[in-house]
Amino acid sequence: MRFDSSVLPACVWSPRGSQKAAHQRSLLPRATPACSRRTFWACFFGYAVCYFTRQSLNYTAPHLRAAMGWGGLAQLGQLSSIFPLAYGSSRFLGGVLGDLMSPKRVFALGLGVCGALNVAFGLSSSLPAFALFWFLNGCFQGLMAPACVKMITNWFAKEERGTWWSVWHASINLGGFIIPFLAGGLAETFGWRYGMLGPGCVATCTALLCLLVMKDSPAQPVASPSQVARGAPESSAEAAEAKPTEAIGLAQGIFMDPAQWALGAAYLVNYVVRQGLAVWGMFFLMEGGVSSAAKAAALFSGFELGGFLGNLTAGALSDVFLRRAKPGQGLPGQRAKVVNIYFLAMLLLLPLLARCPPTLPTLQYLLLLALGHFICGAQLLLPLVAAERAPQRWLSTATGFIGWVGYFGAALAGLPLSFVVQRLGWGAYFGVLGAAAALGTALMVPLCGLRSWKQRFGAPGAGAES
């Protein structure tokens, strides 16, 4: 019996049709939407639980102090001081591990160990043991964020990545909202040990679930929505990027790139402004005429609300800029434009807050809300710009690197800024914050044309697609 090929559609039978069908299949997402969403929400809720283990001591400390008979704050101050030292150093290490190992395993390892260390803290009874376990907790806290960055970058196309990044970053706010009730409520009801044991157990169980649910990356490169819409083939640069860039070393990909250092410096000055307001803003309001700490806290809640809104909107706004980019324009530079606008907004708003009288509390609240929005929006986008600038192999390391550099900004906003306030006054304090915002603006201006690794070293014509 002779087979009649004419009864079959051309796309099935003819070689050309087969190539077209294969190309259409290649433009499908790297995996099913259910798989990508499952991985994303595991990152979201897993990172919210990570904040349980990071903030548990804050809400257990009053009960711990009473149970241990500590008369002053020196012991709690020691515990609070060793954590950021460990955490700042672990950010870079977490980034490197996220690139060299399976990111889901790095995430599960970090979350599981932090949960176990919270449990160990709750079962301890001496200050040296508390200090040891809390220091180790800080050492493993830096593993989770870079691993999430790696997975989100792997699973979502560049044109929608900023939106998903924004939603993931809001998990910080969710964790920060729940942990006072979880740790504080358990400590109040059952004693301080349960304020540490509860978050620790939740984190350990969540780590196991995330290990089962998360997927490192799909099997094939992602097709962006614009490519699917127009049926365009992947550029050779995209195909090259999909392959492991084994030949690109850490020094070449990160340390020898001036743009990564500039992004790290911008992240540092952003942290100076953010932590400067977060640590000393309440004192400014109270010394400026706000009658009580409770009223100052209510006013300063605007800063936190603005930060939440900034986390939700900054990534989506940068996606709009990216989708409107002209062929050949630097795509990470489109997000850098948003960061530049945000730094400029900080520079304009800080003097207004400094001069706003306490008789206008509504205006103070709105100014703090706007500052929180722009500061946290910039904090959200800078690691994403660094990741998209870096070669595929070192995406996670890039975010860990600028996180490590940015930690020094948080340190500068502590004791050094307190000296500025005590010796020179609040005018000098706002002068320092304004100078930091101005420096951030200056750093971002030349980065508004920033090109990705593929655009710089990919095949000709890849600029618009990379």
Number of C-alpha atoms within 10 A of each C-alpha: 3 4 6 7 11 9 8 10 10 14 14 15 13 14 11 12 14 14 13 16 13 13 15 14 11 17 21 17 21 21 15 11 11 9 16 23 16 16 24 24 17 24 27 23 17 24 26 24 27 29 23 30 32 22 17 23 24 15 22 23 18 16 18 20 16 11 13 11 9 12 9 9 10 10 14 19 10 12 20 16 12 16 21 18 15 19 22 23 20 21 28 24 20 28 31 24 21 30 20 13 12 16 29 27 22 25 31 26 19 26 33 23 21 30 30 22 26 31 24 18 23 21 15 13 13 10 13 11 14 20 20 15 22 24 21 18 25 24 23 25 26 26 28 26 25 32 33 29 26 26 25 23 23 23 24 24 18 22 20 18 20 29 22 18 25 23 20 24 27 21 23 20 16 18 22 18 14 15 23 18 14 19 27 24 17 21 23 17 10 10 16 25 23 22 32 31 25 21 27 30 18 18 30 23 14 22 28 15 14 22 18 14 16 24 21 19 23 16 10 16 23 24 23 20 17 13 15 15 10 8 14 14 15 20 18 16 21 20 15 15 18 16 12 11 13 8 8 14 13 16 9 12 20 22 14 11 13 10 21 23 17 18 26 26 21 30 26 26 29 28 28 26 25 24 19 23 22 17 15 17 18 20 16 18 24 17 14 15 12 20 12 12 13 12 15 21 16 13 22 23 16 22 26 19 17 24 27 24 20 26 31 24 18 27 27 21 17 26 21 16 18 22 15 12 15 11 12 14 19 24 32 28 26 25 30 28 22 24 30 24 16 24 30 19 19 26 21 15 17 20 15 13 18 17 11 15 15 16 10 9 16 12 16 22 20 17 21 25 23 21 30 28 28 28 25 25 28 28 26 26 24 23 25 24 27 28 27 25 28 27 24 24 24 26 29 33 30 33 31 33 26 26 29 23 23 23 22 17 24 22 19 18 23 15 10 10 21 17 12 17 16 11 10 11 13 18 13 15 22 20 15 18 24 21 15 23 27 19 18 27 23 15 20 24 16 15 22 20 17 24 24 22 19 23 23 16 13 19 15 11 14 19 22 14 20 24
